[in-house]
Amino acid sequence: MSVYLKTDPSSEKTPFPILNTILIERNLFVDNPGAIAYACSAGNVVIRDNVVRNPTPRAVNFPYRGSIGTAYATGVDVVNNVFWASPSMPRPGLFDDVETTTGVHFEGNALKKP
């Protein structure tokens, strides 16, 4: 979830939560190539009770593969998700742009081994 400002495409972002009140809940994410979610120019985002599994290697296993990213966001709750450990998912969890994002809660998440 992200926005384009002025032109499409645009790398310009806004801290104003254009995308608001979003729930991503009880999903199974398997073998996704990159992040499972990217909250940008967003507010009141809840990502909870999901399962992430990336057992299959790809040509490039990005460091954020299977993770959640935030930038220019406010009020992002990432809670009670399960990340299954895999060499194909090098750093599961949260990639948070601390300079542009506020109010992130990352709690109750688990990294499990197969």
Solvent accessible surface area in square Angstrom, and as a share of the most:
residue,aa,sasa,rsa
1,M,63,0.28
2,S,50,0.32
3,V,19,0.11
4,Y,124,0.47
5,L,43,0.21
6,K,177,0.75
7,T,89,0.52
8,D,111,0.58
9,P,104,0.66
10,S,20,0.13
11,S,109,0.70
12,E,85,0.38
13,K,52,0.22
14,T,24,0.14
15,P,88,0.55
16,F,138,0.58
17,P,36,0.23
18,I,84,0.43
19,L,53,0.27
20,N,82,0.42
21,T,100,0.58
22,I,44,0.22
23,L,96,0.48
24,I,34,0.17
25,E,45,0.20
26,R,182,0.66
27,N,59,0.30
28,L,114,0.57
29,F,45,0.19
30,V,73,0.42
31,D,48,0.25
32,N,23,0.12
33,P,73,0.46
34,G,13,0.13
35,A,39,0.30
36,I,22,0.11
37,A,11,0.08
38,Y,91,0.35
39,A,0,0.00
40,C,0,0.00
41,S,0,0.00
42,A,0,0.00
43,G,3,0.02
44,N,78,0.40
45,V,0,0.00
46,V,29,0.16
47,I,0,0.00
48,R,84,0.31
49,D,59,0.30
50,N,0,0.00
51,V,48,0.28
52,V,0,0.00
53,R,98,0.36
54,N,1,0.00
55,P,71,0.45
56,T,71,0.41
57,P,95,0.60
58,R,113,0.41
59,A,115,0.89
60,V,88,0.51
61,N,49,0.25
62,F,83,0.35
63,P,67,0.42
64,Y,86,0.33
65,R,0,0.00
66,G,0,0.00
67,S,0,0.00
68,I,1,0.00
69,G,8,0.08
70,T,4,0.02
71,A,10,0.08
72,Y,68,0.26
73,A,0,0.00
74,T,55,0.32
75,G,31,0.30
76,V,0,0.00
77,D,46,0.24
78,V,0,0.00
79,V,30,0.17
80,N,81,0.42
81,N,0,0.00
82,V,32,0.18
83,F,6,0.03
84,W,72,0.25
85,A,28,0.21
86,S,21,0.13
87,P,133,0.83
88,S,5,0.03
89,M,3,0.01
90,P,67,0.42
91,R,142,0.52
92,P,37,0.23
93,G,7,0.06
94,L,48,0.24
95,F,58,0.24
96,D,48,0.25
97,D,54,0.28
98,V,118,0.68
99,E,159,0.71
100,T,36,0.21
101,T,10,0.06
102,T,86,0.50
103,G,42,0.40
104,V,37,0.22
105,H,94,0.42
106,F,86,0.36
107,E,105,0.47
108,G,58,0.56
109,N,34,0.17
110,A,38,0.30
111,L,111,0.55
112,K,93,0.39
113,K,169,0.72
114,P,135,0.85
